[in-house]
Amino acid sequence: MVTRSKGGNTLGLVAAMSLAMGTVALAVLPGEPVAFAGTSAGLTQGFSEIVKKVTPAVVNIAVTGGGGGGGKGRRAPLPPGPFGGPPGEEAPEGELPTPPPMPPGGPGRPDQSGGSGVIVNSNGFIVTNNHVVEGATQITVTLSDRREFSAKVVGTDPKTDLAVVKIDAKDLSFLKWADYEKLQVGDLVLAVGSPFGLSSTVTLGIISALGRSVGIADYEDFIQTDAAINPGNSGGALVNMSGELMGINTAIFSRTGGSEGIGFAIPSSIALDIVDSLQKSGKVVRGWMGVAIQEITPALAKSFKFPAERKGVLISDVNENGPSYVAGIRRGDVVIAFNGKEVQNVSQLRNLVARTMVGKDALVKVLREGKEQTLAVKVAERPTDEMLAKKEPSAPKEQPETVKLPDNVLASLRVQGLDAALMSQFNISAKMTGVVVTSVTTGGAAEAAGVQRGDVIQEVNHEAVKTAEDYQRASQQLKKEELAVLLLSRQGNNLFVAVNPK
């Protein structure tokens, strides 16, 4: 799983942003440019006209203080497979240069770091990444013509890693947003920014993929590109061949800390709304349905009578105080369309809901017990994380009971009824009911399905479990080679897990 981390030597996902100390060897390859057979005359002449249009609107951002964009960048482990080695393997820090105007902090000097930004309004509004300016005590913006301005933060949105800053200037060159719906895999793109502090650097590539989710932000729908993105590029522009702003460069997969041809940009479809909201009010208002959602696996699809070949997203929980509960959406429903658009995955549905105007009715098509139905959900404003995390106290429960092991797929689990001591030990909400998993047999079916110690089992094959007796009855009803679908609560979040017999 891809997670966030700061500092340290890791093999992984690097936020293409600030600078570290060191040196870089520059290599010059001999020979003249070669025009390949079949290359159009326009391509052999290069992209100078687009570059002339774009570079005046891309700025260098130097930051003093803070930790979000400083030092050596954000890094996170790569998943196993073609992107890297085994889980947890880490890449060396790498020695990177620190050219002007961003010298490293030394004794008696505040730390400095930097990235890039894009002017999106002639009156000095600039979009960049949140991690570039997070915690900054001073922000200096340098334009392509070398003019310098102090900037102030207008607003930030850590959930998308976007921020807007403003400088006191007028009649500036700026970029218009591209229409995301017109983007296609294979389109040519240019990445513009300040890698390693080298301002107005332009690299060429294509759109490698759309709709990527890599686990570094709450709301993701990244454009993947092979245009070179390096530390210092964060917050810079990804533009199309019309010089329009397609996305904001944000992160890379890398073993070395530098570009390896896999970079990610926040698309205009997300950035435009966020930036507009930050410019107008300094904050972001998001739509909210009041549900927890998860991807539906083949095993879960079978249990919920959902055709394996179809796409959809499983509802794992419904907030009783949210709009979906009022509209009639229930846990176990599979969302297959939202406002007429087919739902492909969790990330897409989350973004569609977030972008829906608060107070507007959304038509949500669900599959329940194999039958389709469409429900109207009045989208509400998403509460703060603090409000969503509130817990309701209740009286401590009686001493727990240990459940006898069944002779089936759940035999690799040991569970106990909940009491005050177990709830405190595993940080379980006082209002929770069910049984807690106290151990999982190594190599067993439950471990293979992802069940963890501390999970609270609330359902077994859609039968409610409130007490140890409920679990005993439901688990004993399972046949020896029968699949078991468990509804778990893990750290306050509900999810379905299918335990397959081996």
N, C-alpha and C positions, 0 to 999 in steps of 0.2 A: 504494500500500500504506500502511496506517495504521501509524505507528510512534510510539514514545514520545519525548518530548523535554521539557526543562525550560527555562523562561525563553525569551526571544526573542519576536519578533513573528511569530506563525504563524496561518494560517487553519486552524482545525481543531478537534480533539477536546480539550475542556477539562475537566479534572478539577474538578468543582464543589466547590471546597474553600476555600483560604485567601484572605486579603484583600490588596489592594494600596492604595497611597495615592491620594487624589484626592477628587472630589466627585460627588454624584449629584443630578440634578434630579428632583424628585417632582412628578407631574402628577395633579390631581384632576379627574375627569370629572363634569360637571353632570348632573342628572337623577335620577329615582328608579328603583329596581330594577323591571324589567319581567318579568311572568310570561308566558311564551310559551304559545300555544295547545298543548294536549296535554301540558303539563308536569304531573306528578303533584303532589298536595298536599304529599307528603313532601319533594320536591325544592325547592318554593317556600319551605319553612320552613328550608331549609339543612341543614347537617351538624353543628350545634352539639353534639349528644349524642356523636357520634363523636369530635369534636375534644376535648371534655372528658375523654373516656376515654384518648385517645392522647397529648396534649401533656405530661402529667406524666412520661411515660416517654421523652421525647425531650430530649436535653441539648445544651448548647453545650460544645465542647471547645476550649480555648485551649492552644497549644503554644509553648514556648520552645526555641530551638535547633533543629538538624536542618535538612534540606533537602527531605525528601520531601513534606511538606505545606505548606511555607512559601512566602512571597512571592507569586508570581503564578500558581501552579498548573501542572499538567502540561498540555502542549498537543502536538498531533500533527497532521501535514498531513491535510486532508480528501482523500478520493479524488475524482477528476474525476467530473463528472456533476451530478445535481440537488442534491447537498449543498454544492457550492462551485464555485470556479473551477478553473483549470487546476492540475495537480499542482505542489506547492511554493508556491503562492500563500499569503500569510500575512495574518493579521488583525492590526490594531493592538492594542497592549496594553490600551488603555482605562484610564481613571482611575477607580478604585474607592475607596469610602470606607473608613475604618478606625475604626469606632465602638468605644466600650468594650464588653467588657473586654479588647480585644486591640489596644493601640496598636502602631504600627509601631516597629521597632527604629531607634534613632538613634545618634549618636555616644556610645560608652560604654555602650550598651544592647544586650542580646541581641535577635536577630530574633524576632518573634512572629508566629504565624499561627493558623489555627483551622479548625474544621469542626463537625460534628455527631456525635451518637452516640445509640444506642438501648439503654435498659435492658432486658435480657432475663432478668434474675433479680433477685428481691427483695433479695438480699444484695449487690447492687452491681456485678454483672458487666454491662459495657457493650460492645456491638459497634460498631465504626466501620470506616473504611477504613485500610488500612496506610499509604497515602500521607499521611494526616492526622497520624499519630503517628511516622512513620519518622524515626529519628535524634533524637527529642525528648530534651531534658535535663530538662524539667519539663512536666507535663501538669496543667491545671486544668479540672475539670468543674463547670459551673454548671447546677443543676437549674432547672426551670420556676418554682419558688418562690424563686429567687435564692440558695439555699444553695450555697456553694462547697466543693469537696473537691479535695485532691491525689489524683491517680490514678497507678497503676503499670501497666506493660504486662504482661499475663499471657502473651500470645503473639501472633505475627503470621504471616501467610501471604501473602507477596508474589505468589504464583502466582494467587491469586484477588483480591488487593488487600483482604483482610480483616484485622482485628485485634481483639483483646479486651483491654480495660483494666478495672481494678477500683478502686472507691472504698470506703472504710471506712464503710459505711452499711447499715442494715437496714430491712426493711419498706417497701421502695420500690415504687412503681408500675412495672409492667413489661408488655411486650407479648408475646402468644403468637404463635407462628409460624403462618402461613396454609398451607393445603394447596395446593401448587403445581399439582397435577393438576386442581384445580377452576377454575383461572384461565382466562379466555377473553378473546380480543381484543374490545375494546369495553366491558369491565367498568369501572365508575367507580372511581377511586383518588384518594387524598389523599397529597400529599408534605409531610412535616413536617420542619423543620430550622431552621438559623440562617443563611440567606443574608445575605451582607454583615454578619454579626454580629448580625442582627435575630432574636433567639431566638423560638421558638414560632411561627414563620411557617408558615401552612398554605396550600397551593395545590391546585386541583382539576383533574383531567383524566381520561383514559381509558387503558387498556392499548392502545397502538398496534400492538404486535407482540410476539411471543414468540420465544425462541431466537435472538436476535441475537448475532453475533460481529463485533467491531469492531477486534480486534487490539491491545488494551491490557493484556491479561492472558493467562497461559498457559491458564487454564481459564475459558471464557466460555459463558454461555447467557443473556444479558441480557434482562430485561424492558425494552421500549421504551415510554415514556410521553410524553404531551404536557403533563402537569402541570409547571408551571414549576419548574425546578431551576437554581439559580444558584450562583456561588462562595460557599462556606460551607455549602452543602447536603450536601456529601460526608459520608457516614456516617449521614445522616438516614434517616427511615423512609418507606417507601412502603406504605400500608395500604389494605385493602379496606373495604367498607361495613360490615363487622362489627368494624372496628377491629383486625384481625389484621395481623401484620407479613408482608407479601408479599415485600419486598425491601429492600436497603440501597442508597440512592441513591449513584451513583458518578461519572458523567461525562455530558457533553453534547456534541453537535455544535453548533458555533457559529462565526459569522464575527466576532462582536463581543466574545466573552467572557461574554455573558449568555445567558439562555434564549431559544431560537428554536423551542421546541416539540418538540425531539428530545432526550430525556433517557434515561439508562440506569440500571438498578438490578440489583444482583446478586440473583437469585431465592432464595426460601426453600429451594428444592430443593438448592442448593449451599451457601448460608450456614449452614443448620441443622447439617449434618454438620461443617463446618469450625469453627464456633463451639463446638459441643459438644466436639470434640476439643481445641481450644485451652483451654477451661475445665478439662478433666480432666487434660491432660498438658502444655499449653503448646506442643505441636507438632501437626503434621498427618501422619497416615499415609495414603498413597494406594495404591490397587491399581495393578498394573503387568503388562502382557502381554509386554513386550519386543519391540515392533514399532514401525516408523516407518510413518505413514499419510499419505495425501494424497487430495484430491478426485479423482474420476474424470471426465475430460472426454469428450465424444462421440468424439473421435479415439482416446483411450485405451480407451474402452469397446469400440470396434470391434476393436482389436488384441487385447484380452483376452477376446473372445467374450462380452461382457457386454451384455445388451439395453439399448439407449439409454434406454428409458422407465423402467427400474428405478432404484432408489436404492441406494447402497452406497458403501463406502470402500475404496480400493486400498491393499494392503500393499506398500510400497516397500522395506522391509528387515526382516529378522528377526534379532534378537540371538541368537547361538549359545549364549549363557549364560542366555537367558531362558526363561520357561515356554511361550511359543508355539512355539518351536523344538522343545521336547520333545514338545509335543502334536501336531506335524505340520503346523503352519501354515507356508506358504512364501511367499516373495516372488512377487508377481503374483496372489495370491489376492485376491478382492474380498469383504469382509465385508458381509453383507446382513442379519444379525440377531445380537443379543447377548442371551443369556438370554431369548429369546422376543420381544424388542422389535426392530422393524425399524430398521435403521440408516439415517439420512437424510444425515448429513454428518460430517466429521472432528470438529467440536466436540462433537457429541452423543456419539460413540463414546468420545472422550477422557474426557468426564465420567462416562459409564456405567462405564468401567473404573476410574477413580479412586475411585468411590464403592463399588465392590465390596469386600467383606470379604476381607482378606488370608488366603490359605489355602483359600478357597472355590473349587470348580470352577465355571467359567462355560462355558455352552454357546454356542459361536461357530459360526454357520452361514456358510459361505463358498461362493463360486462359483469353481471351478477348471476351466479348459478347457471352460466351458459346462455343467459338472455341479455340482449342489449336494451338499455334504457338511457334516455337523455334527461338530465336534471339541470335546472337553472340555479346557479350559485351566485349570490351577490357578493362580489369580491370586496373584502375589507382591507384596512390598512394593517400591514404587518406590525405586531407589537414588538417592543424592544426585547432583546435577548433576556434581560433581567426579568421582565414580566412573564415571559414564557417559561422561565426556570423556577418560578415561585412554587413552593411546595406547601401543601395543606397538612397541618399536624393532626394526628389522631392518637388515641390511647394505645399504649404498647400492647402487643398481642401476647397470647399465652406461650408457654415454652414449646419449642419446635418438636415435631415428631419426625423420626427417620423412616423413610418409606422403603418397604421391602422391594428388592430388585426384581423386575419382571423378566420373563424368559423371551425377550424379543429385542428389537433394535434399540430400545432404551436401556438395555442392561448395562451399557457402558457409562451410565449416569448415576450418581448418588445425589439425592435431593433431601431437603428438610423443609418442614413448615416454617413460616416466618415468625420471628419474635423480635423484641427490641434489640437484643444483643446482635443477632445476625443482620438486622437492618442497619445498625450502626457500623458493623464490621465491613459490610459491602456497600455502604453509602446508598441504601435503598430508601426511597420516599416512604414516609409514614402512612400514606394512603394506599400503598401498593398491596395487592393480594396475589396469592399464588404460592409456589414453592421455589426455594432458591437452590441452585446447583452448587453443591459443596465440593464435588470432585468429578473429573472427566477422565476416563481410562485412556491412557496413551495408546494411540493406534486404533482406537475404537471408532465405531460409526459416528458417534456424536462428535468426537473431536474432528473427524474428517468433514463433518457438516458445518463446523465453526462454532459449536456450542462452547461456552467458556464458563469457568468457575465464577460465581457471582451473578450469572444470568438468572432472572426470575421467569419461570415458566408460567404463563397465564392461560394457555390453551394447548390441548393435545388433539390433533385432527379436528380442529374447530369446536371442540367441547371445552367449555369454560372450566378453568382450574382456579379455585379460590382457597382451597385448603389441601392439606396432605391427603385427606381421604379422597378428595376429588381426583387428585393426581393418581393415587393408587388405583382407583376404579377405571380411569381413562387409560392408563398405561397397561393394565392387565387385559383390557379388551383388545389390544393389538395382537394380531397374529404374528407368528415368529418371523416371517419374511415380509411383513407389511411395512410400507413407507409410513413414517410418522412426520407430520407437519406440526412444528411447535411455534407458538407465538411467544416470543421472548421480550422481556424488558431489560435493556442493557444501559446502565447509567442514565435512566430516564427516557430512553428512546426505544420505541417498539419496532420489532422486525420479525418477519417470518423466516424460519429455517426448516429445510427439508432434510430429515435424517434417513438416509437410504440403507437398507440392509446390505451387508457385504456378501 
